[in-house]
């Protein structure tokens, strides 16, 4: 039978990239509420400090490390810093992401590279670093925040969709390799969530179309992604790996 203990993250150390706003912040708070110590890895130091204060007020051990995930040489030192301050990382949430809009016929190469580096490459390399430690200890959870654009075509945000689609395949492939080490790798696919990234859409012509397609009839709230993250980080999901969990109010099934 399921019990609260199955979802208890006490004694666990979680890293959340881009954890200082939107979905990342909500997941960080959710993991902390379940008992985990949390490290926020993000670029904006001021925003990160504010979230650490929230986590501390909730009684969680928490730190913030300033990190641009596109700087590959900084990834391992950041993870080592987390382990030195909080202990071995047992939960990694790859949430940091950006979207740059533009026509496929005019998209700049440097913008393409930036989106792919942020939304895909950093997730793989951080998972590699965390996975090495997790495999050695025979325990760990890696959660990739993908997108429903990994399922659908996406006009004007092609590199974003390409990166998120590849992230789902990365999730499945790493899940196979790490399963014998008792490390589970899964992905969450948020639908349309009220965040800074979707603010323009909420005030634009697409809004009505999205609402009409979403059976729940609304955008989701960031905190509504936290439950899926806590589940995938907990013992309750120990036999679930390589899966995608859609958090979208039914958008993908209509």
KOLSEVO-988467 format. One record per residue (C-alpha): residue number from 0; residue in three letters; y, z, x. Coordinates in pm, 1 decimal, padded with zeros to 6 digits. Layout:
BEGIN
NUM;ALA;Y;Z;X
...
END
This chain:
BEGIN
0;UNK;00000.0;00000.0;00000.0
1;UNK;00357.3;-00066.7;00108.3
2;UNK;00554.3;00244.2;00192.4
3;UNK;00900.8;00319.4;00330.8
4;UNK;00737.5;00389.4;00668.8
5;UNK;00634.6;00023.5;00692.6
6;UNK;01004.0;-00068.3;00700.2
7;UNK;01111.4;00218.1;00927.6
8;UNK;01271.0;00089.3;01249.6
9;UNK;01322.6;00428.1;01411.4
10;UNK;01279.6;00406.6;01786.6
11;UNK;01332.8;00029.6;01789.1
12;UNK;01608.8;-00147.6;01983.6
13;UNK;01761.4;-00455.3;01822.7
14;UNK;01987.3;-00722.2;01970.7
15;UNK;02198.6;-00927.3;01729.1
16;UNK;02393.7;-01219.9;01871.9
17;UNK;02711.3;-01298.5;01684.3
18;UNK;02665.2;-00959.1;01523.7
19;UNK;03034.6;-00883.8;01482.5
20;UNK;03096.7;-01075.3;01159.9
21;UNK;02944.6;-01237.9;00853.2
22;UNK;02566.6;-01256.6;00840.0
23;UNK;02526.2;-01107.8;01187.8
24;UNK;02726.5;-00796.9;01102.6
25;UNK;02533.9;-00749.9;00778.4
26;UNK;02201.2;-00776.9;00958.3
27;UNK;02315.1;-00537.3;01231.7
28;UNK;02411.4;-00279.5;00969.3
29;UNK;02084.1;-00332.7;00783.1
30;UNK;01874.4;-00282.8;01096.4
31;UNK;02072.2;00029.5;01182.6
32;UNK;02026.8;00169.8;00832.4
33;UNK;01650.5;00124.1;00879.5
34;UNK;01671.8;00332.8;01196.4
35;UNK;01712.5;00086.8;01483.3
36;UNK;01952.0;00118.2;01774.7
37;UNK;02163.2;-00197.8;01780.5
38;UNK;02334.1;-00402.1;02049.3
39;UNK;02597.3;-00652.7;01941.3
40;UNK;02627.1;-00955.5;02171.0
41;UNK;02932.5;-01163.3;02085.2
42;UNK;03248.3;-01317.3;02229.1
43;UNK;03519.4;-01129.4;02038.0
44;UNK;03533.4;-00783.9;02194.9
45;UNK;03770.8;-00639.3;01935.6
46;UNK;03553.7;-00742.6;01641.0
47;UNK;03242.8;-00614.8;01818.0
48;UNK;03399.4;-00273.7;01879.2
49;UNK;03484.6;-00248.6;01508.8
50;UNK;03123.0;-00312.2;01411.2
51;UNK;02996.8;-00063.2;01671.3
52;UNK;03226.9;00194.6;01511.3
53;UNK;03070.9;00116.1;01172.6
54;UNK;02722.5;00152.7;01317.4
55;UNK;02812.2;00480.8;01484.7
56;UNK;02952.6;00618.8;01159.8
57;UNK;02619.6;00531.6;01000.3
58;UNK;02448.8;00743.2;01265.1
59;UNK;02305.6;00460.8;01475.1
60;UNK;02307.7;00429.5;01851.3
61;UNK;02504.6;00111.8;01915.9
62;UNK;02672.3;-00082.6;02194.9
63;UNK;02866.1;-00406.4;02223.3
64;UNK;02841.3;-00650.0;02511.5
65;UNK;03086.7;-00935.1;02541.1
66;UNK;02885.2;-01254.8;02574.9
67;UNK;02933.2;-01626.8;02529.7
68;UNK;02579.1;-01744.0;02458.6
69;UNK;02655.3;-02088.3;02601.6
70;UNK;02683.8;-01932.3;02948.9
71;UNK;02317.2;-01933.4;03044.3
72;UNK;02359.9;-01735.0;03364.3
73;UNK;02499.0;-01443.9;03160.9
74;UNK;02207.0;-01415.4;02918.1
75;UNK;01958.1;-01222.8;03132.0
76;UNK;02218.4;-00977.4;03268.2
77;UNK;02329.7;-00906.2;02911.1
78;UNK;01973.9;-00834.2;02798.5
79;UNK;01914.3;-00618.1;03105.5
80;UNK;02230.4;-00424.1;03023.2
81;UNK;02100.3;-00357.5;02672.2
82;UNK;01769.6;-00230.8;02808.6
83;UNK;01941.0;-00004.6;03060.1
84;UNK;02158.6;00154.6;02790.6
85;UNK;01934.2;00159.4;02483.6
86;UNK;01581.2;00089.2;02605.0
87;UNK;01339.3;-00203.4;02581.2
88;UNK;01440.2;-00463.4;02324.3
89;UNK;01184.7;-00487.7;02046.0
90;UNK;01389.1;-00693.3;01797.3
91;UNK;01596.7;-01002.3;01876.9
92;UNK;01807.1;-01169.4;01609.0
93;UNK;01941.9;-01505.9;01723.5
94;UNK;02236.4;-01537.2;01487.0
95;UNK;02527.0;-01675.4;01692.9
96;UNK;02624.5;-02019.7;01570.9
97;UNK;02906.6;-02265.0;01527.0
98;UNK;02967.0;-02576.4;01319.5
99;UNK;03199.1;-02858.9;01421.3
100;UNK;03265.0;-03126.0;01162.5
101;UNK;03299.2;-03493.9;01239.8
102;UNK;03174.6;-03841.6;01164.1
103;UNK;02856.0;-03954.2;01338.1
104;UNK;03042.4;-04265.5;01452.8
105;UNK;03321.6;-04069.3;01620.0
106;UNK;03168.0;-03735.5;01722.2
107;UNK;03267.5;-03629.6;02073.4
108;UNK;02993.0;-03570.2;02327.1
109;UNK;03140.3;-03239.0;02439.2
110;UNK;03140.7;-03110.3;02080.4
111;UNK;02779.8;-03219.6;02033.8
112;UNK;02679.3;-03033.7;02350.8
113;UNK;02865.8;-02719.7;02246.5
114;UNK;02695.9;-02704.0;01905.7
115;UNK;02348.9;-02766.9;02048.7
116;UNK;02400.1;-02516.0;02330.2
117;UNK;02518.0;-02245.1;02090.6
118;UNK;02284.6;-02299.8;01797.4
119;UNK;01964.9;-02404.0;01974.5
120;UNK;01951.8;-02367.7;02351.1
121;UNK;02081.5;-02010.4;02362.2
122;UNK;01824.6;-01908.2;02100.5
123;UNK;01540.6;-02044.1;02310.6
124;UNK;01655.7;-01890.2;02637.1
125;UNK;01728.5;-01549.5;02484.0
126;UNK;01389.7;-01561.5;02311.0
127;UNK;01228.8;-01648.7;02642.7
128;UNK;01392.5;-01350.1;02813.0
129;UNK;01314.7;-01107.8;02529.0
130;UNK;00969.8;-01256.7;02480.6
131;UNK;00870.1;-01188.3;02840.6
132;UNK;00944.8;-00819.4;02795.3
133;UNK;00790.9;-00803.0;02448.5
134;UNK;00470.7;-00977.3;02558.5
135;UNK;00432.1;-00734.7;02847.7
136;UNK;00458.3;-00441.7;02602.8
137;UNK;00244.7;-00616.1;02335.7
138;UNK;00502.7;-00574.8;02063.0
139;UNK;00813.6;-00749.5;01939.2
140;UNK;00997.9;-00938.5;01668.1
141;UNK;01213.9;-01247.7;01715.6
142;UNK;01417.8;-01361.1;01416.5
143;UNK;01606.7;-01690.0;01429.0
144;UNK;01887.6;-01751.8;01181.7
145;UNK;01851.0;-02117.1;01093.9
146;UNK;01998.3;-02292.2;00789.8
147;UNK;01900.3;-02488.7;00484.4
148;UNK;02045.5;-02783.1;00672.5
149;UNK;01722.5;-02765.3;00870.0
150;UNK;01562.3;-02899.6;00549.4
151;UNK;01826.4;-03146.1;00431.3
152;UNK;02046.7;-03414.9;00576.9
153;UNK;02401.0;-03300.9;00646.2
154;UNK;02683.6;-03551.6;00652.6
155;UNK;02968.1;-03462.7;00892.1
156;UNK;02781.2;-03170.3;01053.2
157;UNK;02500.1;-03366.9;01215.2
158;UNK;02467.1;-03165.1;01539.1
159;UNK;02457.2;-02842.1;01336.8
160;UNK;02176.3;-02976.7;01118.6
161;UNK;01994.7;-03115.4;01422.7
162;UNK;02013.9;-02782.2;01603.9
163;UNK;01898.8;-02580.8;01303.7
164;UNK;01611.8;-02820.3;01235.3
165;UNK;01502.8;-02792.5;01596.9
166;UNK;01537.2;-02414.1;01577.7
167;UNK;01280.1;-02404.9;01298.2
168;UNK;01036.6;-02605.2;01512.2
169;UNK;01112.4;-02377.8;01808.5
170;UNK;01032.0;-02081.7;01585.2
171;UNK;00693.1;-02223.9;01487.6
172;UNK;00602.8;-02324.3;01842.1
173;UNK;00698.6;-01991.3;01999.4
174;UNK;00515.4;-01810.3;01720.4
175;UNK;00190.4;-01977.5;01822.8
176;UNK;00232.7;-01891.2;02189.7
177;UNK;00342.4;-01530.7;02138.3
178;UNK;00101.2;-01434.9;01858.8
179;UNK;-00176.5;-01325.8;02100.1
180;UNK;00076.1;-01083.1;02252.0
181;UNK;00151.7;-00922.4;01912.8
182;UNK;00499.8;-01075.0;01904.0
183;UNK;00604.6;-01233.1;01574.5
184;UNK;00862.2;-01511.8;01558.0
185;UNK;01013.1;-01608.1;01223.0
186;UNK;01325.6;-01771.4;01083.6
187;UNK;01565.6;-01691.7;00802.6
188;UNK;01730.0;-01984.8;00627.1
189;UNK;02048.1;-01864.1;00456.0
190;UNK;02183.5;-02074.8;00176.2
191;UNK;02550.7;-02073.8;00086.2
192;UNK;02677.2;-01731.4;00189.6
193;UNK;03034.0;-01597.1;00167.0
194;UNK;03139.7;-01605.0;00533.3
195;UNK;03430.0;-01732.1;00739.8
196;UNK;03224.3;-02042.1;00819.2
197;UNK;03193.8;-02135.1;00450.8
198;UNK;03547.8;-02034.6;00349.2
199;UNK;03676.4;-02392.5;00341.1
200;UNK;03382.7;-02502.0;00127.7
201;UNK;03446.9;-02221.0;-00120.6
202;UNK;03796.0;-02356.8;-00180.7
203;UNK;03701.9;-02724.5;-00163.6
204;UNK;03555.0;-02993.6;-00388.8
205;UNK;03192.4;-02914.0;-00289.5
206;UNK;03209.1;-02565.3;-00440.5
207;UNK;03133.4;-02666.1;-00799.7
208;UNK;02850.2;-02893.1;-00688.8
209;UNK;02690.7;-02610.8;-00489.2
210;UNK;02721.4;-02362.8;-00775.4
211;UNK;02566.2;-02609.3;-01020.0
212;UNK;02271.6;-02669.0;-00785.8
213;UNK;02211.9;-02299.4;-00714.3
214;UNK;01998.2;-02137.7;-00987.5
215;UNK;02157.6;-01798.6;-00914.5
216;UNK;02493.5;-01958.7;-00994.3
217;UNK;02689.4;-01811.8;-00703.9
218;UNK;02726.7;-01786.1;-00327.7
219;UNK;02531.3;-01507.9;-00162.3
220;UNK;02685.2;-01210.1;00010.1
221;UNK;02617.5;-01147.2;00381.0
222;UNK;02445.5;-00816.3;00307.3
223;UNK;02190.8;-01002.5;00095.3
224;UNK;02043.8;-01146.9;00414.7
225;UNK;01983.3;-00803.3;00564.5
226;UNK;01672.9;-00721.8;00360.4
227;UNK;01487.9;-01025.6;00491.3
228;UNK;01583.4;-00932.2;00847.4
229;UNK;01466.2;-00572.9;00809.1
230;UNK;01137.4;-00696.0;00661.2
231;UNK;01079.3;-00942.2;00945.1
232;UNK;01170.9;-00674.8;01201.3
233;UNK;00934.8;-00415.4;01056.5
234;UNK;00560.7;-00341.8;01058.6
235;UNK;00549.3;-00482.3;00706.2
236;UNK;00556.6;-00833.6;00858.9
237;UNK;00307.4;-00779.8;01143.9
238;UNK;00077.1;-01056.0;01011.9
239;UNK;00360.3;-01299.3;00936.0
240;UNK;00465.0;-01538.6;01210.8
241;UNK;00600.9;-01890.9;01229.0
242;UNK;00737.0;-01855.5;00875.5
243;UNK;01071.7;-01943.6;00724.9
244;UNK;01230.6;-01719.6;00464.1
245;UNK;01491.9;-01885.5;00247.1
246;UNK;01773.2;-01658.7;00126.6
247;UNK;01956.1;-01903.6;-00097.1
248;UNK;01952.5;-01808.3;-00466.0
249;UNK;01708.3;-02094.0;-00525.2
250;UNK;01928.4;-02370.1;-00381.3
251;UNK;01642.7;-02539.4;-00192.1
252;UNK;01406.0;-02562.4;-00488.0
253;UNK;01637.8;-02748.8;-00725.3
END
